[in-house]
Amino acid sequence: MFSVEIYYFVFAIGCSQGYENVALNKQTWQTNQYNQGDNRFHSSNGVDGLKTNLTAWGGQCVISADGHSTATWWVNLTSVYSIHDIKIYYRTGNKTWDSSNGFTARFLGFYVYVSNTTDRLKGHLCFHDTDYDNSTISAVANIPCPVHGQYVIYYNERLSNVTYPAGYSEMAHNELCEVEVNGCLAGSYGPNCSLPCPDNCGDGYCDVETGVCFWCKPGYHGPQCESECDPINYGQDCRHSCGACLGHKRCHHINGSCVKGCDAGFKGEFCKTECDPYTYGFDCMQNCSDSCENNTCNSFTGQCLGHGYFNDSSDVNSQVAVIGVIVAVLIALLVTLIVLLVLRRRHVLKGMDGKQQLKGTRHYKNGDGDNKDNDPSSSTPEKNKISKKTKDQNSLLNKNDVNAVEIDEDELIHAENPYGEMYTNYSISSDIPLSQLERIISEKSKDDNDGFQKEYATLPYGEIQKCDVGKRSENIPKIDIRPHFLMTIQE
């Protein structure tokens, strides 16, 4: 066991470098002081920083009275600290420390605690000597104790009903010449205590050397509590399972609540409570059908339970009724659309008849700009045919009520055209150099866009080819749409 104690000693010396002795000159207390009132034996001597004279009379050690079965001493650090290690210098009498030194027997079997109160049993036991004897125990005990606390408590006992190993003293004693507590103020770690503990460490505490959290705040895990709980878990140490959250979504990683509600069959903040027998669905918001036996149904689907339930539940009937209304509305809309299309077609066809009746004698303009009447003597046979056709149309126009004919915008434009209906026997190039575009637009815009209007008058318009067969009365019912006669007559 001697080698283990040496390991502790080396470890504590190496790791305590850079850490502050947070016990120095802090408040102390002990039971049964020797020679009460004599400060040479006072409890404060254990944290005065002096350890050159390790005798009882040197005024640097804590000394308790003889004849007691227990001995307790503590130091109040005045705040919670992150402790790295504790070092105890025991009374040697300034003599060689070996099995012949009588003070070794008084040191054997001691306890060291760290607590947030003066009650050692509510604190953390850092060390209890059960293996040392007079020849192996060290006069300087180095105890690693990486915990947090406000009180460091030394305790020893020699109870009458307990049998102790050979070499133990008959009574318990406090004989501490110095107690050093090395560490950082809680919430910091690292060399010179310069680094803050991770945010999600429980109570803000972490290992004074590595920064690893001792425990995590609810909802987090990982060495430094850097990760939220997995989607199916929450709470302290992520050990709680989420409920039936809507859409199998994760619950709140800290408190486990289902933010968006519950899946079918469950209710409550955590979606862990099944629906009552009379409700079902998401968040148990639906009531079972009155047609169900005892008004009970499946909490997920709403299907009636038990024997003798009715299949035609009111819920099913309601759904069918809603679907029926939707279908009826869609059919009505479709019929209305069809009627409108038919009326529009008839309206267009009626206008087309009127346009055919409105067409009169055309005037033709050759490429040189000379006008020629539809005089049979000066026209070609084909033009005579056109003139005869025009007369027929005029006679037809006189036989009908012109006011009843609907004329479209195109017809009116050509009817009001000051240039008359024109025919050109030369082709007009549509290619205009970009450099001349502005000039041409300017010229054609003169005199109230006279150039554009004149050019528009030359656009083809009227019947392209003869359609006598299609216009026969016996053939009109056989076709869906009457022939279009709005293209120009071509010779």
Backbone hydrogen bonds, N-H to C=O, Kabsch-Sander energy under -0.5 kcal/mol:
donor,donor_aa,acceptor,acceptor_aa,energy
5,E,1,M,-1.9
6,I,2,F,-1.9
7,Y,3,S,-1.9
8,Y,4,V,-2.3
9,F,5,E,-2.2
10,V,6,I,-2.6
11,F,7,Y,-2.8
12,A,8,Y,-2.6
13,I,9,F,-2.2
14,G,10,V,-2.5
15,C,11,F,-2.3
16,S,12,A,-1.7
19,Y,16,S,-2.1
20,E,183,G,-1.2
22,V,20,E,-1.3
22,V,181,V,-2.5
23,A,181,V,-0.5
24,L,21,N,-1.0
25,N,47,V,-3.1
26,K,23,A,-2.0
27,Q,76,N,-0.7
29,W,74,W,-1.7
31,T,72,T,-2.0
34,Y,63,I,-2.4
36,Q,33,Q,-0.6
38,D,35,N,-2.2
39,N,37,G,-0.8
41,F,38,D,-1.9
42,H,39,N,-1.1
45,N,42,H,-1.5
46,G,43,S,-1.5
47,V,44,S,-1.8
48,D,45,N,-0.8
54,L,52,T,-0.6
58,G,55,T,-0.7
59,G,56,A,-0.6
61,C,40,R,-0.6
62,V,176,L,-3.4
63,I,41,F,-1.2
63,I,61,C,-0.5
64,S,174,N,-1.4
65,A,32,N,-3.5
71,A,156,N,-2.3
73,W,154,Y,-2.4
74,W,29,W,-2.4
75,V,152,V,-1.8
76,N,27,Q,-3.2
77,L,75,V,-0.7
77,L,150,Q,-3.3
81,Y,149,G,-2.4
82,S,184,C,-3.6
83,I,81,Y,-0.9
83,I,147,V,-3.1
84,H,182,N,-3.3
85,D,182,N,-1.5
86,I,143,I,-2.5
87,K,180,E,-2.8
88,I,141,A,-2.5
89,Y,178,E,-3.0
90,Y,88,I,-0.6
90,Y,139,A,-2.7
91,R,175,E,-2.1
92,T,54,L,-1.1
93,G,54,L,-2.7
95,K,92,T,-1.0
98,D,96,T,-1.1
101,N,98,D,-2.0
102,G,100,S,-0.6
104,T,101,N,-1.5
105,A,102,G,-0.6
107,F,103,F,-1.0
107,F,104,T,-0.5
108,L,104,T,-1.4
110,F,107,F,-1.1
111,Y,155,Y,-3.2
112,V,127,F,-2.4
113,Y,153,I,-2.6
114,V,124,H,-2.3
115,S,151,Y,-2.5
120,R,118,T,-0.9
122,K,119,D,-1.3
123,G,120,R,-1.7
124,H,114,V,-3.8
126,C,112,V,-2.2
126,C,124,H,-0.8
127,F,112,V,-1.7
129,D,110,F,-2.5
130,T,128,H,-0.6
136,T,133,D,-0.9
137,I,133,D,-2.1
141,A,88,I,-2.4
141,A,139,A,-0.6
142,N,140,V,-0.6
143,I,86,I,-3.2
143,I,141,A,-0.6
145,C,84,H,-1.7
147,V,145,C,-2.3
149,G,81,Y,-1.7
150,Q,115,S,-1.5
151,Y,115,S,-3.4
152,V,75,V,-1.8
153,I,113,Y,-2.5
153,I,151,Y,-0.5
154,Y,73,W,-3.4
155,Y,111,Y,-2.0
156,N,71,A,-2.0
158,R,69,S,-3.4
162,V,159,L,-1.2
164,Y,162,V,-0.6
168,Y,165,P,-1.5
169,S,105,A,-1.9
172,A,68,H,-2.6
175,E,173,H,-0.6
176,L,62,V,-0.6
177,C,89,Y,-2.5
177,C,175,E,-0.6
178,E,89,Y,-1.2
179,V,46,G,-3.0
180,E,87,K,-2.8
182,N,85,D,-2.4
182,N,180,E,-0.6
183,G,20,E,-2.0
184,C,82,S,-2.7
186,A,80,V,-1.7
188,S,185,L,-1.3
189,Y,195,L,-2.6
190,G,208,V,-2.6
193,C,190,G,-2.6
194,S,191,P,-1.3
195,L,189,Y,-2.5
197,C,187,G,-2.7
201,C,198,P,-1.5
202,G,215,W,-3.5
204,G,201,C,-2.0
205,Y,202,G,-2.0
207,D,212,V,-3.0
211,G,207,D,-2.0
213,C,223,P,-2.2
214,F,205,Y,-0.8
217,K,200,N,-2.6
219,G,235,G,-2.5
220,Y,217,K,-1.5
221,H,227,S,-2.7
225,C,222,G,-1.6
227,S,221,H,-2.3
229,C,219,G,-1.8
233,N,230,D,-2.3
234,Y,240,H,-1.9
235,G,253,H,-1.8
238,C,235,G,-2.1
239,R,236,Q,-1.5
240,H,234,Y,-1.9
242,C,232,I,-2.6
244,A,271,C,-2.5
245,C,243,G,-1.8
246,L,261,G,-2.6
248,H,245,C,-2.0
249,K,246,L,-1.2
251,C,231,P,-1.0
252,H,257,S,-2.7
256,G,252,H,-2.1
258,C,269,E,-2.7
259,V,257,S,-0.9
261,G,258,C,-1.2
263,D,244,A,-2.9
265,G,281,G,-2.1
266,F,263,D,-1.6
267,K,273,T,-2.5
271,C,268,G,-0.5
273,T,267,K,-1.4
274,E,272,K,-0.5
275,C,265,G,-1.8
279,T,276,D,-1.8
280,Y,286,Q,-2.3
281,G,299,S,-2.0
283,D,263,D,-0.7
283,D,266,F,-0.5
284,C,281,G,-2.1
285,M,282,F,-1.6
286,Q,280,Y,-2.2
288,C,278,Y,-2.9
292,C,289,S,-1.4
295,N,292,C,-2.2
296,T,293,E,-1.6
297,C,277,P,-1.4
298,N,303,Q,-3.2
302,G,298,N,-2.2
305,L,296,T,-1.4
309,Y,306,G,-0.6
310,F,291,S,-1.0
313,S,311,N,-1.9
317,N,313,S,-2.3
318,S,314,S,-2.6
319,Q,315,D,-2.1
320,V,316,V,-2.6
321,A,317,N,-2.5
322,V,318,S,-2.3
323,I,319,Q,-2.3
324,G,320,V,-2.5
325,V,321,A,-2.3
326,I,322,V,-2.1
327,V,323,I,-2.4
328,A,324,G,-2.4
329,V,325,V,-2.3
330,L,326,I,-2.2
331,I,327,V,-2.4
332,A,328,A,-2.4
333,L,329,V,-2.3
334,L,330,L,-2.2
335,V,331,I,-2.6
336,T,332,A,-2.4
337,L,333,L,-2.2
338,I,334,L,-2.2
339,V,335,V,-2.5
340,L,336,T,-2.3
341,L,337,L,-2.1
342,V,338,I,-2.3
343,L,339,V,-2.6
344,R,340,L,-2.3
345,R,341,L,-2.2
346,R,342,V,-2.3
347,H,343,L,-2.3
348,V,344,R,-2.4
349,L,345,R,-2.6
350,K,346,R,-2.3
351,G,347,H,-1.9
352,M,348,V,-2.1
353,D,349,L,-1.9
354,G,350,K,-1.9
355,K,351,G,-2.2
356,Q,352,M,-1.9
357,Q,353,D,-1.7
358,L,354,G,-1.8
359,K,355,K,-1.0
364,Y,372,K,-0.7
366,N,370,D,-1.4
369,G,366,N,-1.3
372,K,364,Y,-1.0
375,D,373,D,-1.2
378,S,375,D,-1.1
379,S,375,D,-0.8
384,N,380,T,-2.3
385,K,381,P,-2.0
386,I,382,E,-1.8
387,S,383,K,-2.6
388,K,384,N,-2.7
389,K,385,K,-2.3
390,T,386,I,-2.3
391,K,387,S,-2.2
392,D,388,K,-2.3
393,Q,389,K,-2.1
394,N,390,T,-2.4
395,S,391,K,-2.7
396,L,392,D,-2.1
397,L,393,Q,-2.3
398,N,394,N,-1.9
399,K,395,S,-1.1
400,N,396,L,-0.5
400,N,397,L,-1.1
402,V,400,N,-1.0
404,A,401,D,-1.4
405,V,402,V,-1.7
407,I,405,V,-0.6
412,L,408,D,-1.9
413,I,409,E,-2.4
414,H,410,D,-2.1
415,A,411,E,-2.4
416,E,412,L,-2.5
417,N,414,H,-0.6
420,G,417,N,-1.3
422,M,457,A,-1.0
429,S,427,S,-0.5
432,I,430,S,-0.7
436,Q,433,P,-1.5
437,L,433,P,-0.7
437,L,434,L,-0.8
440,I,436,Q,-2.5
441,I,437,L,-2.4
442,S,438,E,-2.1
443,E,439,R,-2.4
444,K,440,I,-2.6
445,S,441,I,-1.2
446,K,443,E,-1.2
449,N,445,S,-1.9
450,D,446,K,-2.3
451,G,444,K,-0.9
451,G,446,K,-0.6
452,F,444,K,-1.3
453,Q,449,N,-2.4
454,K,450,D,-2.6
455,E,451,G,-1.9
456,Y,452,F,-2.4
457,A,453,Q,-1.8
458,T,454,K,-0.6
458,T,455,E,-0.8
459,L,456,Y,-1.8
462,G,486,L,-1.6
471,K,467,C,-1.3
472,R,469,V,-1.3
475,N,472,R,-1.4
476,I,472,R,-1.5
478,K,475,N,-1.3
479,I,475,N,-0.5
479,I,476,I,-1.4
489,I,461,Y,-0.7
490,Q,464,I,-0.9
